[in-house]
Amino acid sequence: MSITLYHAPGACSVAAYVSLLDAGAAFEVVLISLAKKEQTTESYKAVNPKQKVPYLVVDGKGLSENPAIQTWIDSAYPEAGLLPKDPFDRARAISHMNWFSSGMHPHITRHFRTAKFCEIESAQDDIKAKAQAMFHEQMALVEQELDGRTMFFNHPTACDSYFFWVYDRALREGFDLSGFGNCTAHYESTKERPNVQKALAHTQ
Ligand SMILES: N[C@@H](CCC(=O)N[C@@H](CS)C(=O)NCC(=O)O)C(=O)O
């Protein structure tokens, strides 16, 4: 099987990257520089017209969106346990990944790329404040969900690598996360994992 991951250092594609490493998959990484807007080039649009990372190509077939990519990795490498085996817990894990992807990531994007959403300069600070407040509301729910644990389930899963990125990106955005002790413990512990370190180290 031939697997290629299109990944940008610092981007949420690190979640898929860690899952591929956790699965023990043999794969190639193609780095995309978001700073240089390589996602908007004709050559990348020919690969992924959505102009985003992650993008996974498996034997010539492409897949976008972390939750779908990570679910596929789990199905292709079931022995790695990237998602829980219990059907309900498996569905809960997929629910978590979609929550991070569509219920948390967009708030960070609105804070980071405010001008892309609204050109009125006087409104930008308000949008940033609201994005941060909405993000914090979700963080409070993650805090409850973790309930003193450093993993979402009883072993590392795809949820952990995605939430690791959510926390890390919010931290880099300057969000105050000091009130979220469980989330911080999750972040610190996930960051120590060798596969997370390996994915983070791949910058060129
Ligand atoms: N929901 C998608 C989010 C993908 C996404 O927004 N990726 C960002 C990087 S974190 C990106 O490629 N941004 C490039 C752009 O918007 O121009 C997922 O989880 O895969």
The ligand as a MOL file (V3000), in Angstrom:
LIG
                    3D

  0  0  0     0  0            999 V3000
M  V30 BEGIN CTAB
M  V30 COUNTS 20 19 0 0 0
M  V30 BEGIN ATOM
M  V30 1 N -11.4880 20.1900 9.7190 0
M  V30 2 C -10.2330 20.0350 8.9990 0
M  V30 3 C -9.4540 21.3430 9.1410 0
M  V30 4 C -8.3820 21.4750 8.0910 0
M  V30 5 C -7.7470 22.8510 8.1610 0
M  V30 6 O -8.4340 23.8800 8.3380 0
M  V30 7 N -6.4270 22.8910 8.0120 0
M  V30 8 C -5.7200 24.1510 8.0640 0
M  V30 9 C -4.4150 23.9970 8.8500 0
M  V30 10 S -4.6800 23.7570 10.5790 0
M  V30 11 C -5.3320 24.5870 6.6570 0
M  V30 12 O -4.9780 23.7680 5.8370 0
M  V30 13 N -5.4080 25.8850 6.4010 0
M  V30 14 C -4.9950 26.4540 5.1520 0
M  V30 15 C -5.8910 27.5750 4.7280 0
M  V30 16 O -6.9830 27.7180 5.3060 0
M  V30 17 O -5.5070 28.2900 3.8280 0
M  V30 18 C -9.4750 18.8440 9.5800 0
M  V30 19 O -9.6340 18.5180 10.7600 0
M  V30 20 O -8.7330 18.1910 8.8280 0
M  V30 END ATOM
M  V30 BEGIN BOND
M  V30 1 1 1 2
M  V30 2 1 2 3
M  V30 3 1 2 18
M  V30 4 1 3 4
M  V30 5 1 4 5
M  V30 6 2 5 6
M  V30 7 1 5 7
M  V30 8 1 7 8
M  V30 9 1 8 9
M  V30 10 1 8 11
M  V30 11 1 9 10
M  V30 12 2 11 12
M  V30 13 1 11 13
M  V30 14 1 13 14
M  V30 15 1 14 15
M  V30 16 2 15 16
M  V30 17 1 15 17
M  V30 18 2 18 19
M  V30 19 1 18 20
M  V30 END BOND
M  V30 END CTAB
M  END
